[in-house]
Amino acid sequence: MKHPRHELDDLFGHPVRFSIVAMLAAASKIEFSFVRDQLEISDSMLSKQVSALEQAGYVRVDKGFIGKRARTWLSITRAGRSTFERHLAALRRIAGGAESVLTTN
């Protein structure tokens, strides 16, 4: 039997990247500044973490304008969503296994 930790994605081990993907999984797309403000991080931190997720194919970055103001929107890709769901399922199995060990002792 394979331990569920093998289903975890290393990129999601970083709390900011995990938080970004969790937010994006709940919406079709979210403005960069909203994600930044909700996660209470700097523009540079968000940009760095989004770049890592984008390189992995988990996040899509779209740039555009509203009036004369530049805007950046983030969205989760299909690959990002399936990897995140697999990651969450593995976390649940790990936590459930630990819980069952604690309650049987």
C-alpha positions in Angstrom: 0.0 0.0 0.0 1.4 3.4 -1.0 1.5 6.1 1.6 -0.7 9.2 0.6 2.3 11.5 1.1 3.4 10.4 -2.4 0.4 12.2 -3.8 1.4 15.6 -2.3 2.8 18.2 -4.7 6.0 19.8 -3.5 5.0 23.2 -4.9 2.0 23.2 -2.5 4.2 22.7 0.5 4.9 26.4 0.6 2.0 28.0 2.6 1.7 31.0 0.3 1.5 28.9 -2.9 -1.0 26.6 -1.2 -3.1 29.6 -0.2 -3.0 31.1 -3.7 -4.2 27.9 -5.3 -6.9 27.3 -2.6 -8.3 30.8 -3.4 -8.1 30.3 -7.1 -9.9 26.9 -6.9 -12.9 28.7 -5.5 -13.4 31.2 -8.4 -13.0 31.4 -12.1 -10.5 34.3 -11.9 -9.4 36.7 -9.2 -7.6 40.0 -9.5 -4.0 40.0 -8.3 -4.5 42.8 -5.8 -7.4 41.0 -4.2 -5.3 37.8 -3.7 -2.4 40.0 -2.3 -4.7 41.7 0.2 -6.5 38.5 1.3 -3.2 36.6 1.9 -1.6 39.7 3.5 1.6 39.5 1.4 3.6 42.0 -0.7 3.3 42.4 -4.5 6.8 40.9 -4.9 6.0 37.8 -2.7 2.8 37.2 -4.7 4.5 37.7 -8.0 7.3 35.3 -7.1 5.0 32.6 -5.9 2.6 33.0 -8.9 5.6 32.7 -11.3 6.5 29.4 -9.8 2.9 28.1 -10.1 2.6 29.5 -13.6 5.8 27.7 -14.7 4.4 24.5 -13.4 1.3 25.0 -15.4 -1.0 25.4 -12.4 -1.9 29.1 -12.7 -2.7 31.3 -15.6 -1.9 35.0 -15.6 -4.0 37.4 -17.7 -3.2 41.1 -18.1 -5.5 43.8 -19.3 -6.9 47.2 -18.7 -9.9 48.7 -17.0 -10.0 52.2 -18.4 -6.4 53.3 -18.3 -5.5 51.2 -15.3 -3.5 48.0 -15.8 -4.9 44.9 -14.1 -3.7 41.4 -13.6 -6.0 38.4 -13.1 -5.1 35.0 -11.9 -6.9 31.7 -12.5 -6.3 28.1 -11.9 -5.6 25.8 -14.8 -7.2 22.4 -15.3 -3.9 20.8 -14.4 -3.6 23.0 -11.3 -7.1 22.1 -10.2 -6.6 18.4 -10.6 -3.2 18.5 -8.8 -4.7 20.6 -6.0 -7.6 18.2 -5.6 -5.2 15.2 -5.5 -3.1 17.1 -2.9 -6.1 17.9 -0.7 -7.3 14.3 -0.9 -3.8 13.1 0.2 -3.8 15.5 3.1 -7.2 14.2 4.2 -6.1 10.6 4.0 -2.9 11.5 6.0 -4.9 13.4 8.6 -7.6 10.6 8.8 -4.9 8.0 9.2 -3.3 9.9 12.1 -6.7 10.5 13.7 -7.6 6.8 13.6 -4.3 5.8 15.2 -4.8 8.4 18.0 -8.4 7.2 18.7 -7.5 3.5 18.8 -4.6 3.9 21.3 
